[in-house]
């Protein structure tokens, strides 16, 4: 396989390099693309130095089988035809194509077969918060239909990219030194703070991030599930957390839910309150699964269940999910 990464210098691009190498992805050649600023930079992959080429409207993608694209929505929209015109499959990490009817939106543990229908040779990688949500929901959906889900997210700085991670780190250093913290990537200082806004607000009072969770979950799960989300940025470096409440068609015992999670692809149960064992982002950065804990009945609804989920959003929420899509295509 000839593979390309577009947007190599970003947090997701760097994670794609690591994931491809760690999983020994079957490739013969790896091509790296980036902006004019990134062009000429070299990265090591399996002991070889690979130089980033500038992304241009030319025939550089001739002979490429799969292109992982993580350079922002505007780049994806502009270069989609250039990337796919010679037959490459474009696995896109931006929001540009997610809700297009002729572009599959895929989480392999949930709807892998959707990746086989690609009329535009584009497959969309869902939003990071949606990915970890649907991996967990699929476990319960296999047992009984989920009618509603309410979600509060606790999203790490890295969800806004490498520069946002650096800003959070710098803010702590500046505050310790008695300096005014630099605020650029976020609306407010994130250090020692929570910001109940991820992405921009829409007319109905929800942010785009929150509406993505509603729309993407329904598309991925092929379901009429209703999703209401509140997305919060927290001063954590890496890995998103979610408090999830669901209403199912029939009552579900804690034991039945725990068994469903334990059998589910891509889910690891960490749920031992007596020993203070539950998933936390500090422990799970760099890990592949979605971790689930704090599983309990909802006190206000016989058909309600609530639980806590944590996953590395750069890994499973972006790079790993994209690579798993590619692996599924190759295996088929």
C-alpha positions in Angstrom: 0.0 0.0 0.0 1.1 3.5 -0.8 0.0 5.8 2.0 -0.1 9.6 2.4 -0.5 11.8 5.4 -1.7 15.4 4.8 -1.1 17.7 7.8 1.9 15.8 9.2 3.1 18.5 11.6 -0.1 18.8 13.6 -1.0 16.8 16.7 -3.1 14.3 14.8 -0.6 14.0 12.0 2.2 13.2 14.4 -0.1 10.6 16.1 -0.8 9.0 12.7 2.9 8.4 12.3 3.1 6.8 15.7 0.0 4.6 15.2 1.1 3.4 11.7 4.5 2.4 13.0 3.2 0.8 16.3 0.5 -1.3 14.4 3.0 -2.3 11.7 0.5 -1.0 9.1 1.1 -2.8 5.7 2.6 -0.1 3.6 5.4 0.0 1.0 5.7 3.8 0.7 4.7 6.7 3.0 4.3 10.2 1.6 4.0 13.2 3.8 2.3 16.5 2.8 1.9 19.8 4.5 1.6 23.6 4.0 4.4 25.7 2.5 5.6 26.3 6.1 5.9 22.6 6.8 7.4 21.6 3.4 11.0 20.5 3.8 10.6 19.3 7.3 11.7 15.7 7.9 10.2 13.1 10.2 11.4 9.6 11.1 9.3 6.6 10.3 10.6 3.1 10.9 14.2 4.4 10.9 13.9 6.3 7.7 13.8 10.1 7.2 10.8 11.3 5.1 10.6 14.9 3.9 7.3 16.7 3.9 6.2 17.9 0.4 4.1 21.0 -0.1 0.4 20.1 -0.8 -0.4 21.4 -4.3 -3.0 20.9 -7.0 -0.9 18.5 -9.1 -0.5 14.7 -9.7 1.4 13.9 -6.4 -1.4 11.6 -5.3 -1.1 9.4 -8.4 -0.4 5.9 -7.1 -1.5 6.7 -3.5 -4.0 4.1 -2.2 -5.1 5.8 1.1 -4.6 9.4 2.2 -5.1 10.3 5.8 -6.0 14.0 5.8 -5.8 16.1 9.0 -5.2 19.7 7.9 -8.5 21.4 8.7 -11.8 21.6 6.9 -10.9 24.3 4.4 -7.9 22.3 3.2 -10.0 19.1 2.9 -12.7 20.9 0.9 -10.1 22.5 -1.4 -8.0 19.5 -2.1 -10.5 16.6 -1.9 -10.7 16.3 -5.7 -6.9 16.6 -6.1 -6.4 13.8 -3.5 -9.0 11.4 -4.9 -8.9 12.0 -8.7 -6.4 9.2 -9.3 -8.3 6.7 -7.1 -7.0 7.3 -3.6 -9.4 6.8 -0.7 -9.3 9.9 1.4 -9.9 9.4 5.2 -10.7 12.9 6.4 -10.4 14.0 10.0 -12.1 17.4 9.5 -15.8 18.1 9.8 -16.0 19.1 6.1 -17.8 16.0 4.8 -19.2 14.3 7.9 -22.9 15.0 7.3 -22.8 14.6 3.5 -25.2 11.9 2.4 -22.7 10.3 0.0 -19.8 10.3 2.5 -19.8 7.5 5.1 -19.0 8.5 8.7 -17.3 5.6 10.3 -16.3 4.2 13.7 -15.1 0.6 12.9 -16.5 -0.9 16.2 -19.9 0.5 15.3 -20.5 0.7 11.5 -17.4 -0.5 9.7 -19.3 -1.8 6.7 -20.4 1.7 5.9 -16.7 2.3 4.8 -17.3 0.0 1.8 -19.7 2.5 0.1 -17.6 5.5 -1.0 -19.0 7.1 -4.1 -16.8 10.1 -3.7 -13.8 8.0 -2.5 -14.0 10.0 0.8 -14.6 8.5 4.3 -15.2 10.9 7.2 -13.6 10.4 10.6 -16.2 11.6 13.2 -15.7 14.2 15.9 -13.5 12.9 18.8 -16.3 13.3 21.4 -18.7 11.4 19.2 -16.3 8.5 18.6 -15.8 7.6 22.2 -19.5 8.1 22.9 -20.7 5.7 20.1 -18.2 3.0 21.0 -19.7 2.9 24.5 -23.3 3.3 23.3 -22.9 0.4 20.8 -22.3 -2.0 23.7 -25.7 -1.2 25.2 -27.4 -0.9 21.8 -26.5 -4.5 21.2 -28.6 -5.4 24.2 -31.5 -3.0 24.0 -32.3 0.1 22.0 -31.2 3.4 23.4 -33.8 6.1 23.1 -32.0 9.1 24.6 -28.5 10.1 25.7 -27.5 13.1 27.8 -23.8 13.8 27.8 -21.5 16.3 29.6 -18.0 16.3 28.1 -14.8 17.3 29.9 -12.5 18.0 26.9 -8.7 18.2 27.1 -6.7 21.1 25.7 -5.2 18.9 23.1 -8.6 18.7 21.4 -7.8 22.2 20.1 -4.4 21.1 18.7 -0.7 21.1 19.6 -0.6 24.9 20.1 -3.5 24.7 22.6 -1.5 22.1 24.7 1.5 24.5 24.7 -0.7 27.4 25.7 -2.1 25.5 28.7 1.4 24.5 29.8 2.7 28.1 29.4 -0.2 29.5 31.4 0.6 27.4 34.4 4.3 28.5 34.2 3.3 32.1 33.7 0.9 32.0 36.7 3.5 30.4 39.0 5.9 33.1 38.0 3.4 35.8 38.8 2.9 36.8 35.1 -0.2 37.5 33.2 -1.2 34.3 31.3 -1.2 34.4 27.5 -4.7 33.7 26.1 -4.9 32.9 22.4 -6.3 29.5 21.5 -9.3 29.7 23.9 -11.8 32.4 24.8 -10.4 32.6 28.4 -7.6 31.4 30.5 -7.9 27.6 30.8 -5.4 27.0 33.6 -7.2 26.6 36.9 -10.5 27.1 35.0 -13.3 25.4 33.1 -14.8 26.9 29.9 -18.3 25.7 29.1 -17.8 26.4 25.4 -16.2 24.2 22.7 -16.6 25.6 19.2 -19.0 28.5 18.3 -22.6 29.0 19.5 -25.5 28.5 17.1 -28.9 30.1 17.1 -30.4 27.5 19.4 -27.9 28.1 22.2 -25.9 24.9 21.5 -22.4 25.0 20.2 -21.4 23.3 16.9 -19.5 20.7 19.0 -22.7 19.8 20.9 -24.7 19.6 17.7 -22.0 17.4 16.1 -22.7 14.9 18.9 -26.4 14.9 18.1 -26.2 14.6 14.3 -23.1 12.3 14.0 -24.3 9.8 16.6 -27.5 9.3 14.7 -25.7 8.9 11.4 -23.1 6.4 12.7 -25.5 4.3 14.7 -28.3 4.4 12.0 -30.6 5.3 14.9 -33.3 7.6 16.0 -31.5 8.2 19.3 -31.9 11.7 20.8 -28.7 13.2 22.1 -28.3 16.3 24.2 -24.8 17.4 25.1 -23.0 20.1 27.0 -19.3 20.4 26.0 -16.8 21.8 28.5 -13.1 22.5 28.0 -11.0 21.5 31.1 -7.4 22.1 32.1 -6.3 18.6 31.2 -3.5 18.0 28.7 -4.8 14.9 26.9 -7.8 12.5 26.9 -11.5 13.5 26.9 -13.9 12.4 29.6 -17.7 12.1 29.3 -20.5 11.7 31.9 -23.2 9.8 30.0 -26.9 9.2 30.9 -29.0 7.0 28.7 -32.6 5.9 28.6 -33.2 2.4 27.1 -36.3 0.7 25.8 -36.3 -1.7 28.7 -34.8 -1.7 32.2 -31.1 -2.8 32.3 -29.5 -4.1 35.4 -26.0 -2.9 36.3 -24.7 -6.5 35.9 -26.2 -6.7 32.4 -24.7 -3.4 31.4 -21.3 -4.3 32.8 -21.4 -7.6 30.9 -22.3 -5.7 27.7 -19.4 -3.3 28.1 -17.0 -6.1 29.0 -17.8 -7.9 25.7 -17.8 -4.8 23.5 -15.1 -4.1 20.9 -12.8 -1.3 21.9 -14.1 -1.0 25.5 -12.3 -1.6 28.7 -14.3 -1.6 32.0 -12.6 0.0 35.0 -15.4 0.0 37.6 -14.5 -0.8 41.2 -15.8 2.1 43.3 -14.9 0.3 46.6 -11.2 0.5 45.7 -11.6 4.0 44.0 -11.0 2.5 40.6 -12.4 4.4 37.6 -11.1 5.8 34.4 -9.1 9.0 34.6 -7.5 11.0 31.8 -4.1 11.2 33.6 -3.8 7.4 33.4 -5.1 6.8 29.9 -3.2 9.2 27.5 -1.7 7.2 24.7 -4.0 4.2 25.2 -6.3 2.8 22.5 -9.6 1.8 24.1 -12.6 3.7 25.4 -12.6 3.1 29.2 -15.9 2.9 31.0 -16.6 3.1 34.8 -19.0 4.5 37.4 -21.7 2.3 35.9 -25.0 2.7 37.9 -28.7 2.9 37.7 -30.3 6.3 37.2 -32.2 7.3 40.3 -35.0 9.1 38.4 -35.8 6.6 35.7 -36.3 2.9 35.8 -35.0 2.6 32.2 -32.1 4.9 32.9 -28.4 4.1 33.2 -25.4 6.4 33.8 -21.7 5.9 33.4 -18.4 7.6 32.8 -16.1 7.2 29.8 -12.6 8.3 29.1 -10.6 8.0 25.9 -7.5 9.6 24.3 -9.1 11.9 21.7 -5.9 12.3 19.6 -5.6 8.5 19.4 -9.0 6.8 19.3 -10.7 10.1 18.8 -8.7 10.8 15.6 -5.6 9.0 14.4 -6.3 5.5 15.6 -9.9 5.5 14.3 -8.7 6.6 10.9 -6.0 3.8 10.8 -8.6 1.3 11.9 -10.8 2.3 9.0 -7.9 1.8 6.6 -7.2 -1.6 8.2 -10.8 -2.7 7.7 -10.7 -1.7 4.0 -7.4 -3.6 3.5 -8.8 -6.7 5.3 -11.9 -6.7 3.1 
